[in-house]
Amino acid sequence: VRPWQHVLEPLAGYLTLAQALYASGPEFAQGWNFGPDAQDARPVGYIVEKMAGLWGDGATWTLDARAQPHEAHLLTLDSGKAHEKLGWRGVWTLDAALERIVAWHKAHLAGADMRARTLGDIDAYMQRVAGGGR
C-alpha cells in the first residue's frame, strides 16, 4: 500500500507552505507532509488494474514472480499538520488522479500539445480548489 496522488496535490501543498512562510516566516519553517487522504492509500495491484482499465486497448500487466528486494508493505503519510495549520487538503480522489494521469500520457503519445494539456489540468485542479475540494 502506497500513498498515491497526482503531482499537483503536493505541489499545491508546497505553494501553500511558501505563502505561509512568506507571510509568517519561521513559524512555518519545519517538516511537512502533503499526502492523500487515507482512503486513497491503495495496493499497487489496484493502481495497475485501474490504469490498465483506463488505458483500454487491451492494456495488461504481469507480476514479476521473481524474488524482489524487501519493501515495507504499508507506506502512508500523515498530513494532519498541513490540514490543521495550513488549511491544505488534496482535492482530487485517487481515481480522479489516475484518470488524469492516463489521459495525460495518452495525449503525450498521440503527439498532443502537452503545454496546453498540462495547463488544462492545472486549470481543472484550481477550479476544484476554488470549489472547495472533493
N, C-alpha and C positions, 0 to 999 in steps of 0.2 A: 504494500500500500504506500502510495506516494502522494504528496500534496500538489496535485496538478492544477495549473491555472494558465490563463492566457497571459502573454508577456505584458500586455497593457495594464494588468492588475498591479503587479509590484511597481511598475514604472509610475503609475498614478500615486501609489503609496509614497514612493521616494520624492515625487514632486510635492506632495502634501507635506512631507517632512521638511523639505527645503524651504517651503513657505513659513513653516513654524520656526525653523532655525533663523531665518531672516528676520522674522518679527520678534522673536523672544530670545534668541541666542542660546547660551549654554544649557538652559533648562531642557532642551531637546537633544543635546549632544550626547547620545547614548545609543546602545544597540536596539535595533527594531526588526520585527518580522512582519512581512506583508504577505500572508498566505491565504489560501482559500478557506471557506467555511468547512467544518468537519465533515459534512455530508458529501463534499466533493473530493475527499481523500479516497481514492479507489485503487484497486489492484491493477497491475499492468495489463492483465488479461482483459479487464473491462475496457481499458483505453484502446487496445489494438482491435478488439471486436467492434467497438463503436466506430473507430476511424475507418476500418475496412468497410463497414456498412455504409458510412457516409461517403466514402470514396466511390463505391459502386463498381461498375465494370468488372465484377467478379474478383475484386481485390481479396487476397487471402494472406494469411501469415502462418508461420510454423514455429513451434517451440523448439529451441536447440536443447536437446536432452543431455548433452554432454555436461560433465562437471563444470561448474562456474565458480568464480571467486565468491566468497561469502558476502552477503549484503544483509543489512537489517531488514526484517520483514515488514516493519512499520516505521515510516518516517512521516512526521507531521510537524506543523509549525503552529506556535501559539501566537496569534496576532491580537490577543486581548488588549495589550498595551496600546497598539495602534488604534484599535476601536475606541478605547476609553479616552486616551489623551489627545489623539489627532482627529477623532471622528471619522477615520478611514474605514471603509468596508469595500470588499470586492463587489462588483455589480453584475458580472456575468457568471451564470452557473457553469459547471464543468461541461455539460452538454452543449451549451451555447458557445463556450470557448472552443470545443472540439469542432463544432460546425464551422466556425470562423477560420480555424487553422486549416482544415481540409479545403475549404473554399479558396483560401489564400494560395495554398500550394498548387491546387488545380489551375488557378488563374495564372500562376507563375509558369507552370509547364505549358500552358496554352499560349504563352507569349503576351499576356495582357500587360497593360501599363501598370506596373506594380507601385509606382508612386501614387497614382490615383487610387488604386485599390487599397493601399495602406492608409491613405488619408481618409478614405471612406470608412474603413474600420475604426480609425480614431474618432471620426465624427459620430459614428454609431455608438461608440463607447461613451463619449462625452454627453450624448443625448440621454443615455441610460443613467449616467451620473446625475445630470440635471433633473431627471425624472424621479430621483430618489432611490435608484438601485434596482435590485432584482424584482 
